[in-house]
Amino acid sequence: MAQPLPIRPLPFEPRFEEVADDEADTSRAIVEALRYIIETTYEDGGHAIRSVHAKSHGLLEGHLTVLEGLAPELAQGAFATPGTRPVVMRFSTNPGDILDDNVSTPRGLAIKIMEVEGSRLPGSEDDATQDFVMVNAPVFIAPDPKAFLKSLKLLAKTTDKAPSAKQALSAVLRGAESAIEAVGGESAMLKSMGGHPETNILGETFYSVVPVLYGPYFAKINVVPVSAELKELTDQKVDLKDKPNGLREAVNQHFARHGGTWEVRVQLATDLKEMPIEDATVEWPEDQSPYLTVARIEVTPQSAWTDERSTKIDDGMSFSPWHGLAAHRPLGGIMRSRKPAYEMSAGFRAEHNGCPIREPR
């Protein structure tokens, strides 16, 4: 029997989205900045990589189980029907160039759920997957597409420039961030510039940051480690000295001996003022709408990163919130403006690597 919700979700209305008159121009400029990054790294390395989140640290294959007895408001889209489906998880860090892990930047998680049925988003009509793309912070670094473009232009200028200087700067920024956190604070800007603590990526909670449709409602989504072995890794320091791929080594070491379990949780919007769509820097208050569990991801011990698996997932797959169901259409200017960028990045990699990118079935 379905459990009643502790909240009353707000039904989505098209008027909740506000499209700026020049948003199309901003989207084109975002694509240009990201294309500069991907062209620069390709020219230097001879292999096309993603324009953001280029370096993967864990490539896991497991299963996602949608829970039984969900309230009707939670049983929507990819989570409408109880059951177990294959899932791929890709852990990464933010930059568009492949850096030593001593340059410690925000982390990302992309998940691809397979065997998903339902009405599809345009461009994915022939697919049977649902992607969610997340970072390890509850809010985005910029409120809207124009602000995002400004930060992206700064990032593009540093692509493939002075890796040793980036490592030194990262050490300084980590020290500054540690000092702020010691008094109970946190700086998203310092973390984004290279000041992220050198902790195990498997202990992180990941957030969609920006909302998506959730059937007739709208929501944010997160993925939380819940098995004891993963929870022990939260905030656990990782020794990255002289280990350019130290995060990847830590992930491989864990899954050589252990599996892992995460919960997929949904935060349904209840108030448009407190939970806006168009400002991606606003953290939705959990005291008004808590994250509620809708599914569980389970991964057994495995080789978490190999060259073969990198070819299959890093080169052979793309992850985009626009791969999926109409019931989970991405919302807000940040999401709308990034759609052509996802398409550009996947197309560039497919063309220059000679490796077709297809949605798995």
MARZABA-515176 format. One line per field, with one value per atom (N, C-alpha, C): atom name; x, y, z; residue in one letter. Coordinates in steps of 0.02 Angstrom, whole numbers, plus 50000, padded with zeros to 5 digits. Atoms other than C-alpha are relative to their C-alpha. Layout:
# MARZABA-515176
atom: (CA ...)
x: (X ...)
y: (Y ...)
z: (Z ...)
res: (A ...)
//
This chain:
# MARZABA-515176
atom: (N CA C N CA C N CA C N CA C N CA C N CA C N CA C N CA C N CA C N CA C N CA C N CA C N CA C N CA C N CA C N CA C N CA C N CA C N CA C N CA C N CA C N CA C N CA C N CA C N CA C N CA C N CA C N CA C N CA C N CA C N CA C N CA C N CA C N CA C N CA C N CA C N CA C N CA C N CA C N CA C N CA C N CA C N CA C N CA C N CA C N CA C N CA C N CA C N CA C N CA C N CA C N CA C N CA C N CA C N CA C N CA C N CA C N CA C N CA C N CA C N CA C N CA C N CA C N CA C N CA C N CA C N CA C N CA C N CA C N CA C N CA C N CA C N CA C N CA C N CA C N CA C N CA C N CA C N CA C N CA C N CA C N CA C N CA C N CA C N CA C N CA C N CA C N CA C N CA C N CA C N CA C N CA C N CA C N CA C N CA C N CA C N CA C N CA C N CA C N CA C N CA C N CA C N CA C N CA C N CA C N CA C N CA C N CA C N CA C N CA C N CA C N CA C N CA C N CA C N CA C N CA C N CA C N CA C N CA C N CA C N CA C N CA C N CA C N CA C N CA C N CA C N CA C N CA C N CA C N CA C N CA C N CA C N CA C N CA C N CA C N CA C N CA C N CA C N CA C N CA C N CA C N CA C N CA C N CA C N CA C N CA C N CA C N CA C N CA C N CA C N CA C N CA C N CA C N CA C N CA C N CA C N CA C N CA C N CA C N CA C N CA C N CA C N CA C N CA C N CA C N CA C N CA C N CA C N CA C N CA C N CA C N CA C N CA C N CA C N CA C N CA C N CA C N CA C N CA C N CA C N CA C N CA C N CA C N CA C N CA C N CA C N CA C N CA C N CA C N CA C N CA C N CA C N CA C N CA C N CA C N CA C N CA C N CA C N CA C N CA C N CA C N CA C N CA C N CA C N CA C N CA C N CA C N CA C N CA C N CA C N CA C N CA C N CA C N CA C N CA C N CA C N CA C N CA C N CA C N CA C N CA C N CA C N CA C N CA C N CA C N CA C N CA C N CA C N CA C N CA C N CA C N CA C N CA C N CA C N CA C N CA C N CA C N CA C N CA C N CA C N CA C N CA C N CA C N CA C N CA C N CA C N CA C N CA C N CA C N CA C N CA C N CA C N CA C N CA C N CA C N CA C N CA C N CA C N CA C N CA C N CA C N CA C N CA C N CA C N CA C N CA C N CA C N CA C N CA C N CA C N CA C N CA C N CA C N CA C N CA C N CA C N CA C N CA C N CA C N CA C N CA C N CA C N CA C N CA C N CA C N CA C N CA C N CA C N CA C N CA C N CA C N CA C N CA C N CA C N CA C N CA C N CA C N CA C N CA C N CA C N CA C N CA C N CA C N CA C N CA C N CA C N CA C N CA C N CA C N CA C N CA C N CA C N CA C N CA C N CA C N CA C N CA C N CA C N CA C N CA C N CA C N CA C N CA C N CA C N CA C N CA C N CA C N CA C N CA C N CA C N CA C N CA C N CA C N CA C N CA C N CA C N CA C N CA C N CA C N CA C N CA C N CA C N CA C N CA C N CA C N CA C N CA C N CA C N CA C N CA C N CA C N CA C N CA C N CA C N CA C N CA C N CA C N CA C N CA C N CA C N CA C)
x: (50042 50000 50044 49960 50066 49996 49997 50123 49982 50017 50049 50061 49945 50165 49995 50002 50216 49992 50005 50199 49945 50047 50081 50038 49960 50179 49961 50030 50147 49999 50001 50086 50037 49962 50197 49953 50035 50131 50051 49951 50217 50023 49982 50216 50057 49947 50341 50069 49937 50478 49999 49995 50538 50060 49948 50637 50020 49975 50746 49999 50004 50731 50064 49936 50916 50028 49975 50928 50031 49972 50959 50071 49933 51109 50048 49958 51176 50016 49988 51155 50053 49950 51255 50070 49935 51394 50027 49980 51397 50028 49975 51417 50069 49935 51560 50055 49950 51651 50018 49987 51633 50034 49967 51683 50074 49930 51842 50038 49967 51882 50012 49993 51851 50047 49954 51946 50072 49933 52094 50029 49975 52109 50010 49991 52086 50064 49939 52224 50062 49941 52343 50007 49996 52298 49983 50016 52233 49941 50059 52080 49947 50054 51913 49971 50027 51856 49945 50055 51710 50026 49980 51714 49994 50000 51670 49995 50000 51689 50034 49964 51817 50031 49963 51909 49954 50040 51818 50044 49965 51867 49969 50034 51741 49947 50049 51637 49968 50031 51515 49938 50061 51381 49963 50038 51242 49926 50072 51054 49965 50042 50925 49932 50065 50770 49953 50053 50615 49961 50033 50534 49926 50072 50363 49965 50041 50223 50013 49990 50274 49933 50059 50147 49991 50011 50065 50040 49962 50154 50073 49931 50322 50007 49999 50277 49989 50005 50311 50060 49946 50414 50039 49957 50562 49988 50012 50501 49926 50072 50320 49985 50014 50334 50055 49950 50421 50035 49962 50558 50073 49928 50743 50024 49976 50835 50076 49928 51018 50015 49980 51110 50075 49929 51279 50012 49981 51365 50069 49936 51505 50020 49975 51602 50056 49952 51705 50016 49988 51781 49990 50030 51733 50039 49967 51871 49991 50003 51870 50066 49936 52054 50017 49981 52134 50056 49952 52222 50021 49978 52322 49947 50051 52203 50018 49982 52303 49966 50043 52203 49930 50060 52053 49939 50058 51891 49935 50064 51704 49992 50010 51646 49931 50063 51509 49981 50026 51400 49947 50051 51304 49974 50028 51184 49956 50041 51101 49960 50045 50950 49974 50021 50905 49932 50065 50743 49945 50049 50641 49947 50055 50471 49960 50042 50362 50011 49995 50337 50068 49931 50508 50007 49982 50590 50022 49978 50624 50074 49931 50783 50019 49985 50774 49943 50061 50617 50014 49985 50704 50039 49959 50794 49956 50035 50747 50041 49958 50859 49975 50012 50844 50065 49938 50996 49984 49998 51022 50073 49932 51176 50005 49999 51230 50070 49937 51366 49994 50001 51416 49989 50020 51333 49926 50072 51150 49979 50017 51160 50054 49955 51242 50042 49954 51385 49974 50027 51281 49924 50073 51099 49965 50035 51060 50050 49955 51132 50053 49951 51218 50057 49949 51309 50042 49964 51355 50049 49957 51427 50063 49941 51542 50050 49954 51615 50030 49976 51630 50055 49948 51731 50066 49939 51854 50030 49976 51866 50033 49973 51895 50070 49934 52044 50055 49949 52132 50010 49995 52108 50070 49934 52271 50055 49950 52369 50032 49961 52506 49975 50025 52459 50036 49965 52596 49975 50027 52531 49931 50066 52356 50005 49992 52419 50019 49979 52504 49942 50058 52350 49949 50049 52239 50019 49978 52344 49984 50016 52324 49925 50073 52137 49972 50023 52115 50012 49986 52198 49951 50048 52083 49931 50065 51930 49997 49997 51985 49991 50006 52000 49927 50070 51824 49955 50041 51751 50012 49984 51838 49955 50045 51722 49928 50068 51568 49976 50019 51570 50017 49984 51593 50000 49996 51643 49995 50008 51574 50050 49953 51687 50070 49934 51847 50002 50002 51794 50001 50004 51755 50066 49936 51926 50058 49947 52023 50011 49992 51998 49959 50040 51891 50043 49960 51950 50019 49976 52051 49970 50037 51920 49978 50021 51856 49936 50058 51733 49940 50055 51630 49959 50038 51576 49954 50037 51491 49926 50070 51306 49997 50003 51264 49928 50064 51124 49990 50015 51036 50009 49988 51056 49942 50055 50923 49942 50059 50745 49984 50029 50661 49926 50069 50481 49999 50009 50420 49927 50069 50262 49965 50035 50136 50031 49968 50252 50070 49930 50433 50041 49960 50577 50074 49928 50762 50012 49985 50846 50070 49932 50995 50012 49978 51094 50046 49969 51153 50031 49971 51276 49968 50033 51189 50030 49969 51287 50057 49950 51406 50068 49933 51561 50008 49997 51518 49995 50008 51462 50065 49935 51632 50047 49956 51710 49982 50020 51616 50051 49948 51746 50065 49938 51882 50055 49945 52048 50031 49966 52134 50069 49932 52323 50011 49991 52348 50071 49932 52532 50033 49967 52624 49954 50049 52463 49954 50041 52395 49930 50066 52251 49978 50012 52232 49926 50070 52043 49977 50017 52027 50027 49971 52144 49959 50040 52038 49934 50062 51879 50012 49983 51961 50014 49985 52027 49937 50062 51855 49961 50044 51761 50035 49967 51894 49978 50018 51832 49927 50067 51663 49953 50049 51502 49979 50024 51398 49926 50072 51219 49988 50021 51147 49924 50071 50972 49991 50021 50891 49941 50050 50789 49974 50035 50667 49975 50026 50629 49948 50055 50460 49991 50011 50431 49931 50063 50295 49982 50011 50316 50047 49959 50377 50048 49957 50447 50060 49946 50550 50040 49969 50591 49996 50006 50618 50030 49973 50653 50057 49953 50753 50063 49939 50881 50031 49970 50996 50045 49958 51090 49959 50043 50940 49994 50008 50944 49928 50069 50768 50000 49999 50730 49972 50022 50721 49951 50050 50619 49930 50065 50479 49984 50009 50506 50062 49941 50626 50010 49986 50711 49971 50034 50609 50026 49969 50678 49950 50042 50608 50032 49965 50741 50066 49937 50898 50046 49950 51057 50048 49955 51161 50053 49943 51333 50040 49960 51430 50074 49929 51621 50017 49984 51698 50063 49947 51840 49968 50038 51781 50024 49975 51893 50053 49952 51982 50001 49997 52038 49941 50055 51908 49934 50062 51768 49999 49997 51829 49980 50019 51814 49925 50072 51638 49958 50043 51573 50024 49975 51687 49993 50001 51699 49933 50058 51544 49933 50064 51412 50003 50007 51351 49945 50049 51254 49971 50033 51127 49932 50067 50973 49944 50049 50888 49993 50013 50905 49950 50046 50747 49928 50073 50562 49975 50033 50449 49979 50020 50396 50056 49943 50572 50035 49969 50599 50038 49963 50737 49966 50033 50676 50052 49959 50752 50051 49954 50873 50065 49936 51030 49992 50011 50957 49985 50018 50883 50062 49942 51046 50054 49948 51151 49981 50021 51049 50042 49958 51140 50073 49930 51306 50011 49995 51276 50002 50003 51233 50065 49937 51388 50056 49946 51504 49997 50007 51435 50015 49987 51439 50074 49928 51619 50038 49963 51679 49987 50015 51589 50036 49969 51658 50076 49927 51839 50031 49973 51859 49981 50022 51774 49965 50034 51673 49927 50070 51484 49975 50030 51391 49927 50069 51230 49974 50031 51108 49994 50003 51121 49928 50064 50976 50011)
y: (49940 50000 50062 49939 50171 50041 49958 50282 50072 49931 50459 50045 49952 50604 50047 49951 50722 50071 49933 50869 50000 49993 50935 50032 49972 50955 50049 49949 51103 49976 50020 51055 50051 49956 51125 50035 49961 51263 50030 49972 51321 50071 49931 51500 50003 50000 51448 50010 49990 51450 50069 49933 51622 50001 50003 51625 50072 49934 51780 50009 49986 51865 49980 50015 51836 49932 50064 51660 49959 50037 51586 50023 49974 51701 49975 50025 51651 49926 50072 51467 49990 50006 51490 50017 49980 51578 49945 50056 51435 49943 50052 51310 50019 49977 51415 49992 50005 51420 49927 50070 51233 49967 50026 51198 50020 49980 51298 49952 50046 51186 49933 50067 51024 49999 49996 51081 50007 49991 51136 49935 50063 50971 49948 50048 50873 50016 49980 50973 49978 50017 50938 49925 50071 50757 49951 50044 50688 49953 50040 50612 50047 49955 50697 49979 50013 50709 50051 49955 50794 50071 49931 50984 50019 49996 50969 49929 50067 50821 49950 50042 50748 49939 50054 50639 49958 50046 50487 49967 50033 50406 49933 50063 50265 49990 50018 50177 49935 50057 50061 49976 50030 49943 49965 50029 49893 49997 50003 49888 50052 49954 50016 49967 50029 49954 50054 49953 50063 49968 50027 50040 49988 50013 49966 50045 49963 50059 50074 49928 50234 50037 49957 50373 50018 49984 50417 50059 49941 50585 49982 50022 50493 49949 50053 50352 50032 49963 50456 49984 50006 50438 49936 50059 50321 49961 50032 50280 49982 50013 50244 49927 50071 50055 49965 50037 49948 49949 50049 49837 50019 49992 49820 50008 49985 49892 50011 49987 49901 50075 49930 50063 50005 49984 50139 50064 49941 50263 50023 49971 50379 50055 49951 50472 50040 49957 50621 50061 49934 50789 50052 49948 50955 50022 49968 51017 49963 50028 50990 49974 50031 50940 49949 50054 50788 50024 49971 50853 49949 50037 50776 50010 49995 50738 50048 49948 50860 50066 49943 50993 49978 50030 50959 50043 49961 51016 49963 50032 50980 49934 50066 50804 49993 50011 50740 49926 50067 50586 50002 50009 50539 49929 50067 50393 49991 50018 50306 49938 50055 50197 49971 50032 50071 49967 50035 49983 50044 49952 50140 50011 49993 50151 50063 49941 50302 50050 49948 50456 50035 49977 50524 50075 49932 50694 50003 49993 50760 49984 50019 50685 49934 50064 50528 49951 50040 50450 49926 50070 50288 49967 50026 50264 49971 50028 50173 50011 49983 50262 50064 49938 50398 50020 49975 50503 50053 49946 50610 50020 49974 50721 50043 49970 50779 50023 49979 50866 49994 50010 50854 50065 49938 51017 50009 49993 51062 50057 49943 51220 50007 49987 51277 50061 49944 51402 50066 49940 51525 49997 50001 51578 49990 49999 51591 49991 50012 51562 50053 49946 51732 49996 50006 51711 49937 50062 51533 50012 49986 51596 50038 49963 51718 49954 50046 51581 49951 50048 51465 50031 49966 51593 50002 50001 51604 49931 50069 51415 49983 50014 51406 50028 49968 51525 49961 50038 51408 49930 50068 51249 49985 50025 51154 50052 49949 51298 49985 50001 51282 49950 50049 51117 50003 49996 51138 50059 49942 51311 49985 50018 51239 49958 50041 51110 50044 49956 51245 50043 49959 51357 49958 50044 51209 49989 50010 51179 50061 49939 51361 50006 49994 51359 49949 50050 51197 50024 49973 51280 50054 49947 51430 49970 50032 51318 49964 50034 51216 50049 49949 51375 50024 49978 51428 49946 50054 51257 49989 50009 51254 50043 49956 51395 49993 50016 51315 50027 49972 51398 49954 50037 51342 50050 49956 51426 49960 50034 51358 50025 49971 51477 49970 50029 51413 49927 50070 51233 49994 50005 51265 50018 49978 51346 49951 50048 51198 49988 50006 51207 49946 50053 51053 49956 50044 50945 49935 50062 50791 49940 50054 50666 49948 50055 50502 50018 49981 50532 49955 50047 50379 50018 49980 50461 50060 49939 50607 49987 49997 50646 50046 49963 50707 50025 49965 50827 50019 49975 50870 50075 49927 51052 50040 49964 51113 49952 50043 51048 49968 50033 50930 49990 50022 50888 49934 50065 50748 49982 50010 50695 50067 49936 50834 50051 49957 50909 50019 49989 50970 49989 50025 50915 50005 50012 50902 49928 50071 50732 49996 50013 50670 49925 50069 50509 49998 49999 50467 49931 50065 50330 49978 50024 50221 49936 50060 50058 50021 49982 50055 50013 49993 50035 50068 49935 50192 50057 49946 50297 50012 49991 50266 50044 49961 50356 50074 49930 50519 50042 49954 50656 49964 50036 50522 50026 49973 50594 49946 50043 50519 50030 49977 50530 50005 49989 50607 50022 49979 50651 49950 50041 50587 49946 50047 50499 50039 49960 50586 49972 50031 50461 49969 50026 50439 49986 50012 50455 49935 50061 50320 49938 50056 50208 49984 50011 50233 49965 50032 50186 49927 50069 50030 49958 50037 49979 49982 50014 49993 49944 50048 49894 49934 50065 49759 49956 50039 49706 50009 49984 49788 50017 49971 49831 50067 49936 49986 50008 49987 50044 50075 49930 50217 50002 49986 50286 50058 49944 50395 50033 49964 50529 50060 49947 50660 50053 49943 50833 50036 49969 50889 50072 49930 51076 50010 49985 51145 50074 49928 51334 50032 49973 51427 50055 49946 51575 49971 50030 51466 49950 50052 51339 50019 49973 51437 49953 50039 51359 50037 49963 51499 50024 49982 51536 49936 50064 51386 50004 49994 51456 49996 50004 51439 49927 50067 51286 49994 50010 51220 49976 50017 51210 49929 50068 51030 49996 50002 51077 50010 49993 51122 49941 50058 50974 49957 50043 50834 49957 50049 50719 49933 50063 50558 49945 50055 50390 49968 50032 50319 49937 50057 50193 49987 50021 50102 49976 50024 50075 49953 50049 49921 49980 50018 49884 49947 50053 49724 50013 49991 49711 49989 50003 49739 50042 49955 49821 50067 49938 49999 50047 49959 50078 49959 50034 49990 50036 49970 50045 49976 50027 49931 50033 49969 50003 50074 49929 50180 50008 49998 50144 49992 50014 50077 50058 49950 50215 50071 49932 50368 50019 49984 50357 49981 50027 50256 50024 49975 50343 50075 49930 50518 50001 49992 50574 50070 49935 50713 49996 50001 50759 50003 50000 50775 49931 50069 50587 49973 50026 50529 50011 49997 50538 50072 49934 50687 50015 49991 50660 50029 49971 50718 50053 49947 50863 50049 49950 50977 50068 49935 51147 50055 49942 51321 50017 49974 51426 49963 50037 51332 49936 50063 51169 50012 49987 51243 50019 49975 51330 49947 50051 51174 49945 50054 51062 49997 50004 51111 49986 50014 51101 49925 50073 50919 49968 50029 50882 50013 49984 50972 49955 50039 50880 49927 50070 50708 49993 50003 50745 50007 49990 50808 49937 50061 50654 49943 50055 50534 50010 49986 50620 49991 49999 50638 49936 50063 50472 49940 50057 50367 49947 50046 50289 50022 49980 50295 50002 49994 50355 49982 50025 50258 49988 50017 50238 49925 50073 50061 49975 50034 49941 49934)
z: (50000 50000 50000 50006 49951 50063 49942 50092 49981 50016 50097 50004 49999 50061 50060 49945 50203 49975 50030 50082 49947 50056 49948 49942 50054 49785 49957 50042 49671 49928 50071 49496 49957 50045 49358 49952 50051 49245 49953 50048 49085 50017 49983 49150 50051 49951 49284 49968 50036 49152 49967 50029 49096 49953 50051 48934 49981 50018 48908 49924 50072 48738 49963 50033 48702 50021 49976 48773 49944 50056 48601 49984 50012 48578 50054 49945 48749 49991 50012 48706 49947 50054 48546 50027 49971 48644 50047 49957 48770 49958 50045 48628 49973 50027 48555 50053 49947 48723 50012 49989 48748 49940 50060 48569 50000 49994 48598 50045 49954 48746 49967 50028 48653 49940 50056 48498 50025 49972 48605 50025 49973 48696 49945 50055 48534 49961 50036 48447 50038 49961 48591 50010 49982 48627 49944 50055 48463 50014 49983 48549 50027 49980 48571 50067 49934 48752 50014 49983 48836 50014 49987 48848 50073 49927 49033 50027 49969 49151 49954 50048 49032 50034 49968 49159 50044 49959 49228 50052 49945 49392 50018 49989 49402 49948 50052 49269 50023 49966 49355 49963 50028 49293 50056 49946 49410 49982 50010 49433 50043 49964 49485 50012 49983 49576 50024 49979 49585 50056 49941 49755 49988 50000 49778 50051 49951 49866 50002 50001 49812 49998 50007 49835 49927 50071 49668 49975 50020 49666 49985 50010 49673 49945 50051 49553 49931 50062 49397 49954 50049 49238 50007 49995 49256 50064 49935 49433 50008 49997 49389 50016 49994 49390 50040 49962 49521 49956 50039 49452 49998 50003 49418 49928 50067 49268 50002 50001 49214 50005 49993 49255 49992 50005 49213 50040 49961 49330 49978 50020 49273 50048 49953 49409 49965 50036 49348 50041 49973 49390 49945 50042 49313 49938 50057 49195 49933 50067 49008 49975 50018 49005 50054 49956 49085 50046 49953 49241 50052 49941 49382 50054 49949 49525 50057 49952 49633 49985 50015 49542 50019 49969 49651 49987 50023 49572 50017 49985 49596 49961 50028 49558 49968 50035 49445 49999 50010 49426 49946 50051 49270 50004 50000 49274 49939 50058 49129 50019 49985 49167 49935 50062 49033 50008 50002 48982 50030 49975 49022 49946 50048 48938 50014 49993 48904 49945 50051 48796 50007 50000 48746 49986 50018 48735 49927 50070 48558 49993 50013 48487 50031 49969 48593 49990 50010 48520 49992 50013 48470 50056 49945 48636 50055 49943 48795 50064 49943 48921 50033 49964 49052 50034 49971 49099 50053 49952 49253 50009 49996 49263 50063 49934 49436 50020 49970 49537 50076 49927 49720 50038 49966 49772 49987 50009 49798 49954 50044 49691 49946 50056 49529 50015 49987 49520 49971 50032 49415 50001 49995 49428 49934 50064 49242 49943 50056 49067 49990 50011 49054 50051 49948 49219 49989 50016 49170 49943 50057 49006 50023 49976 49099 50034 49966 49209 49950 50050 49059 49957 50039 48961 50038 49959 49106 50000 50001 49111 49934 50066 48924 49991 50007 48936 50035 49963 49058 49973 50026 48955 49976 50021 48936 50011 49985 49013 50068 49938 49146 50052 49952 49231 50067 49936 49362 50042 49964 49407 50027 49976 49422 50064 49940 49548 50059 49946 49651 50024 49983 49645 50038 49967 49693 50073 49931 49849 50043 49963 49902 50012 49994 49869 50049 49952 49966 50072 49934 50115 50020 49986 50102 50014 49990 50086 50068 49935 50238 50057 49948 50340 50006 49999 50290 50031 49974 50328 50075 49929 50498 50044 49961 50554 49977 50018 50478 49934 50065 50307 49942 50062 50128 49943 50057 49965 49935 50064 49803 49949 50048 49708 50009 49988 49791 49977 50021 49761 49925 50073 49579 49967 50029 49551 50015 49985 49621 50074 49929 49808 50033 49971 49830 50045 49957 49976 49965 50031 49926 50036 49968 49981 49949 50044 49911 49964 50040 49770 50014 49988 49821 50061 49941 49983 49989 50015 49895 49989 50021 49880 49939 50063 49705 49988 50010 49654 49927 50068 49492 49997 49993 49553 49972 50033 49432 49991 49999 49418 49932 50059 49297 50014 49990 49267 50037 49967 49376 49992 50017 49290 49998 50000 49324 50048 49951 49456 49975 50017 49457 50063 49943 49566 49986 50004 49601 50023 49987 49615 50029 49977 49714 50006 49991 49734 50060 49934 49909 50016 49980 49965 50067 49940 50095 50029 49973 50111 50047 49948 50260 49970 50029 50150 49965 50033 50051 50050 49950 50200 50037 49967 50279 49960 50043 50131 49997 50000 50157 50038 49972 50189 50016 49987 50196 49954 50039 50139 49955 50048 49987 49987 50012 49967 49924 50071 49795 49981 50014 49811 49952 50052 49656 49973 50027 49605 49953 50046 49450 49990 50007 49444 50067 49934 49631 50015 49989 49632 49966 50037 49500 50036 49963 49600 50062 49940 49756 49983 50021 49662 49982 50018 49589 50062 49939 49759 50039 49963 49838 49967 50033 49706 49984 50004 49698 50058 49941 49871 50021 49975 49901 49943 50045 49814 50028 49976 49845 49988 50007 49870 50009 49997 49837 49998 50009 49854 49953 50043 49721 50036 49963 49807 49960 50038 49743 50048 49961 49812 49957 50037 49746 50021 49984 49734 50030 49968 49846 49998 49999 49827 49949 50053 49673 50024 49975 49771 50037 49962 49887 49959 50041 49752 49926 50068 49591 49948 50056 49422 49966 50042 49340 50036 49963 49479 50027 49983 49491 50061 49940 49643 50064 49941 49760 50022 49972 49873 50026 49979 49895 50073 49929 50083 50013 49986 50142 50058 49947 50293 49973 50032 50172 49954 50044 50055 50005 49993 50105 49938 50052 49981 50021 49985 49972 49953 50038 49914 49952 50051 49752 49970 50031 49698 50036 49970 49749 49943 50048 49646 50037 49970 49684 49950 50041 49615 50037 49971 49647 49989 50013 49658 49926 50071 49486 49988 50021 49392 49982 50005 49412 49946 50056 49280 49964 50043 49137 49933 50066 48965 49957 50039 48889 50019 49978 48995 49983 50020 48957 49927 50071 48771 49993 50004 48798 50025 49968 48912 49987 50011 48898 49926 50071 48708 49967 50035 48662 50025 49973 48769 50010 49978 48799 50053 49946 48952 49995 50006 48937 50034 49970 49039 49948 50054 48870 49966 50019 48842 50050 49950 48924 49984 50006 48954 50002 49997 48924 50072 49930 49106 50042 49964 49157 49959 50041 49037 50044 49961 49103 49998 49992 49163 50014 49983 49174 49947 50050 49074 49997 50001 49128 49960 50035 49065 49926 50070 48906 49960 50037 48858 49991 50006 48885 49950 50045 48769 49937 50060 48608 50014 49982 48701 50009 49994 48748 49930 50067 48566 49962 50033 48502 50024 49972 48620 49977 50021 48578 49925 50072 48391 49983 50012 48397 50017 49980 48491 49952 50047 48374 49934 50065 48219 50003 49999 48274 50028 49974 48366 49957 50042 48233 50040 49955 48373 50006 49995 48352 50071 49934 48505 49994 50004 48529 50070 49937 48670 50006 49993 48739 50007 49991 48736 50036)
res: (M M M A A A Q Q Q P P P L L L P P P I I I R R R P P P L L L P P P F F F E E E P P P R R R F F F E E E E E E V V V A A A D D D D D D E E E A A A D D D T T T S S S R R R A A A I I I V V V E E E A A A L L L R R R Y Y Y I I I I I I E E E T T T T T T Y Y Y E E E D D D G G G G G G H H H A A A I I I R R R S S S V V V H H H A A A K K K S S S H H H G G G L L L L L L E E E G G G H H H L L L T T T V V V L L L E E E G G G L L L A A A P P P E E E L L L A A A Q Q Q G G G A A A F F F A A A T T T P P P G G G T T T R R R P P P V V V V V V M M M R R R F F F S S S T T T N N N P P P G G G D D D I I I L L L D D D D D D N N N V V V S S S T T T P P P R R R G G G L L L A A A I I I K K K I I I M M M E E E V V V E E E G G G S S S R R R L L L P P P G G G S S S E E E D D D D D D A A A T T T Q Q Q D D D F F F V V V M M M V V V N N N A A A P P P V V V F F F I I I A A A P P P D D D P P P K K K A A A F F F L L L K K K S S S L L L K K K L L L L L L A A A K K K T T T T T T D D D K K K A A A P P P S S S A A A K K K Q Q Q A A A L L L S S S A A A V V V L L L R R R G G G A A A E E E S S S A A A I I I E E E A A A V V V G G G G G G E E E S S S A A A M M M L L L K K K S S S M M M G G G G G G H H H P P P E E E T T T N N N I I I L L L G G G E E E T T T F F F Y Y Y S S S V V V V V V P P P V V V L L L Y Y Y G G G P P P Y Y Y F F F A A A K K K I I I N N N V V V V V V P P P V V V S S S A A A E E E L L L K K K E E E L L L T T T D D D Q Q Q K K K V V V D D D L L L K K K D D D K K K P P P N N N G G G L L L R R R E E E A A A V V V N N N Q Q Q H H H F F F A A A R R R H H H G G G G G G T T T W W W E E E V V V R R R V V V Q Q Q L L L A A A T T T D D D L L L K K K E E E M M M P P P I I I E E E D D D A A A T T T V V V E E E W W W P P P E E E D D D Q Q Q S S S P P P Y Y Y L L L T T T V V V A A A R R R I I I E E E V V V T T T P P P Q Q Q S S S A A A W W W T T T D D D E E E R R R S S S T T T K K K I I I D D D D D D G G G M M M S S S F F F S S S P P P W W W H H H G G G L L L A A A A A A H H H R R R P P P L L L G G G G G G I I I M M M R R R S S S R R R K K K P P P A A A Y Y Y E E E M M M S S S A A A G G G F F F R R R A A A E E E H H H N N N G G G C C C P P P I I I R R R E E E P P P R R R)
//
